[in-house]
């Protein structure tokens, strides 16, 4: 008989931002989640969890989940749990009581991702029965504030002083904070507008004309350089360099960090030309993802540090109507990792063209991470069809490809009574969305006529996936020939 092998447990503490939403309203705090790996399984423990009721903390306790079967997708380890649990008491000092144990069993749904030494976790606690509340916990600054996956302040609600009497949107910059020998002469080209899409704020870009020379209204997530009198001179550009330590009027650097690989960029625009110009009728949007080393737009040379580009230099006049612009990213084969993004919006696609008083309004800019399947080896597949009926397939035979550059595809087998199905989940790279495809297997009625003595021994992982044989160091469930279910650690 093979001896059971117990592997040494490895515990790692992850300390990061944690956002707690109670019925959609939230408060941010710092917290630590401990992840322990043992025998190929994982435990996850959010200790001393506290809710904020206004200004008053409400001690809840520990959210502990044990023996989670990991799944691997796109270079990451996924920990996925849906079950009922009882919260335990915390051990923080000077806490007179913990509310969690008094709530009894409550449904919890957890999706956690370990990747590149970081933990991102979604923890949803359903307390509708006990307190008429849904608690949504988001752990990791990438989920809390969108850092490294999204562009901050892309709804243009927050603004800071950039020069005497002028403002710029947080995380965005115009000529008010430009560099270059002609920066002082560049003029004023951006302002806050209250004519946003939904009655909120937006950014208004303004072109100007001095002695017949047009200066386009431009803003960027990097920094503008005004280096030449001739508008088309490449000394006039937007740029980023994450090694630079300069900061803007809000104390932020002149670049936006980005480690995700978005599939497209979307934004809403209004574009008006004071004097219609048939030769130069277009506004423009450009987004360049780089490895963070020096880069400028327009380019002054061939750059090998570019990860992807999304450009549209043919955005026509919209008048007073908001138009949604969607621009796909085209990825290079430079084999560099994303570290920053440079987005630039201008009142004209051609430098120094258009007319004075041309204007562009910009609102609700987003980086989009796709989360559908592009292919699935079942008859009649369509990305927008989420349920199928087929003969039974082994999990390894299911071939599923996502349409997102950073999307995660997870496959599992579920059984409920006599029903059996495969479930394919596609998570967006930023974990903000998920699509579920269900493959329902046809039921073979002849199985019910077999006695348990006729059934062969079959192995399953703790996640319900059928496997060919027990694997070293991992727990599995074996259905023996007599029908008994036995837990085995090889």
ABEGO torsion letter per residue (X at the ends): XBBBBBBBBBBBBBBBBBBBBBGGBBBBBBBBBBBBBBGGBBBBBBBGBBBBBEABBBBAEBBBBBGBBBBBBGGBBBBBBBBBBBBBBBABBGBABBAAAAAEBBBBBBBBBBBGGBBBBBBBBBAAAAAGBBBBBBBEAAAAAGBGABBBGAAGABBBBABBGBBBBBGBBBAAABBEAAAAAAEBABBBBAABAAGBBBBBBBBBBBGGBBBBBBBBABBBBBABABAABAABBBBBBAABABBBAAGBBBBBBBABBBABBBBBBBBBBABBBAABABBBBBBBBBAGBBBBOBBABBBAABABBBBBABBBBAEABBBBBBBBBBBBAAGBBBABBBBBBBABABBGBEBBGBBBBBBGBBBBBBABBABBBBBGBBAABABBBBBBBBAAABBBBBABAABBBBBBBBBBEABBBBBBBBBBAAGABBBBBBBBBBBBAAAAABBAAABBBBBBBAAGBBBABBBBGBBBBBBBAAGBBBBBBX
